[in-house]
């Protein structure tokens, strides 16, 4: 079944109009026909099972047959990612959304080569949000991660958190696998962590001063294996590890519930 996205404020009543981009894709690429079944996600926990009513390039209308409410994961994951150059950050966003990240904070650390003014930052965020939307459509998640505006290290350092556990990818000594810190939290608090943040540096890693500052916040230095990973690989590795460890310790949401129209 093909999936589409509509923001919550665009969903009123049982008759929905897909946005122009999705309408064009549905009509000209997917070649949907009247009577076909489709799914519409609102990124806020709801999935609408619909039937196509009319098909036009600029506007496809669908009728809601069933509304499903999907519960969020019982934990939240925040990725604090130094912005790498080129399109690498696009890949990171896509995979973070697919891995269930709740919040993504693009970070302008000292070794980030990307320079953004206010206008270009807003344009970037809108583009990144579109990438995340495409990712949840692909994987079927009803929850759209929150993507924040790029922030400088000094500004983020003043107000990040709180989190049950904060971790940072680190190439120096004294690191441990993420599992160790999840298990330590479980022993000390008699429950698994409900909020985890992971810091991932840019090409060339965080500077020594930045690592010292992050560790001073209580972040745990984690290893990502014996090999030096690219920034995008490190982000995917860390999020996958965290997802694995937490899903093993939580009862995940059951089947969605039907909401009466």
Secondary structure, DSSP 8 states (H G I E B T S, - for coil): -EEEE--GGG--SSEEE--HHHHHIIIIIS---TT-EEEEE-SBSEEEEEEEEEE-SS-EEEEEEEEEE----SSEEEEEEE--STTHHHHHHHHHHHTT-SEEEEEE-TT------HHHHHHHHHHHHHHHHHHHHHHT-SB--EE---EEHHHHHHH----SEEEEE-SSSS-B-HHHHHHHHHHHHSS--SEEEEEE--TT---HHHHHHHHHTT-EEE---SS---HHHHHHHHHHHHHHHHHTTS----S-EEE--
